[in-house]
Amino acid sequence: MRRGMNSMEMQKNNRILVFKTLQEKGMMTRAELAVELNLQKATITNIINEFFEMGIVEVNGETAAGRRGEKLNLKLDDIYTMSIGITRKDYQLAIFDLSGNMIKHSCCNFQKENGFREIVENLKADAVKMANEYGNNRILGICLAVPGLFINRPEKNEEIFMVSEFEELSQINVKAELEKALGRKVMIKHDAKLSAYAEWRCAEEIKGQERGSLVVVRSRGFGIGTGCVVNGNIMNGHLGLAGEGGYMGINYNQARGNKGTFEYCAGSESAARYVKERLFEFPDTILNEKSTYLDVFDAYRKGDALATWAVHKVAWMLGYGIANIIYLINPDCIIIGPDYPDTKDFVNKIREAIRNFVPAFVEENASIRYSKISQESFLLGGFYYTFDNLCRRDNIFDLIRSAKDARWKPA
């Protein structure tokens, strides 16, 4: 039976603690680190000296060791991770430094008419180009975000895609294709789970809590992606489907196919479908049968009566699904993705619907807000997921040393 950590494990864990604390909190003195982490000052001094030797910490912009009372901060602007995401409509790539700053971002939109093989080839070419631009040997890890349904059991090397409206994704192993093109391993995760993880790392409501939970509900046009983080861990479940709320049924009158699901009824594209249902009842509307959900949301902000009705129906359906989530998970915080209108009226309609299904006290104590993350959250979540895996499973400091020592010139 394992009774405790040996000295080598303790040293590694202490280094990781100091490293992650500086990453999360920014500039700190050695004394502040010792108090924050409850470690001996000598331990902190030894770790900081090692960080100076590695060239990953600085004092007031200088990489030479300074006085004990000076503020320290990490210097990680030349070591990176890469996040890649593929959706039903586009693929995106981003480079992050190890402080979590997005250094570069690119997005390529595609249409259903584009062959998926061509899309994957373009994605691989763009990924290789970006890796070469920043130095493949300076990119410590890569994460691929994919839409659901996504069955993922790493222990059985099992990855199965059952994405509605995107069947082509199950026919080509994008992860394997990227690994072959880049010549290295790629981690893979459901995009909504990565969005939830990014929100967890950034949410002020959760910081400092040892126990807490957070759910993200977002829509990228068709469908809804949901993800849940509990006590800092992504909820995965037996097949990797835990938290996949978009597929839960909320309308028993539409039981066939996917028409009764949360994502069909409350996805942002539903607004355009609802408009078509009553278009001829509103002759003064600025909308027409070709209006997209973005057009509907814009008309809603301008006070268009039909758009307001359609958006309120989306909000009601969102509230119906969120009420189920409250009963199942009872999260500390529910975050709505930036795909929906950011108005007080919209949130009030969601809460009004929730009150139809949960007691008033429960609704009043439900924290519901919009995402405050300005960049694409699944890409940022890919950074945090990669970084934490590097700290947990790999010797990140050996990787950093190798990256620092590598001879590399920009492409």
Secondary structure, 3 states (H helix, E strand, C coil): CCCCCCHHHHHHHHHHHHHHHHHHHCCECHHHHHHHHCCCHHHHHHHHHHHHHHCCEEECCECCCCCCCCCEEECCCCCEEEEEEECCCEEEEEEEECCCCEEEEEEEECCCCCCHHHHHHHHHHHHHHHHHHHCHHHEEEEEEEECCCEEEEHHHCEEEECCCCCHHHHCCCHHHHHHHHHCCCCEEEEHHHHHHHHHHHHCCCCCCCCCCEEEEEECCCCCCEEEEEECCEECCCCCCCCCCHHHCECCHHHCCCCCCEHHHHHCCCHHHHHHHHCHHHCCCCCCCCCCCHHHHHHHHHCCCHHHHHHHHHHHHHHHHHHHHHHHHCCCCEEEECCCCCCCHHHHHHHHHHHCCCCCHHHHHCCCEEECCCCCCHHHHHHHHHHHHHHHHHCCHHHHHHHHHHCCCCCC
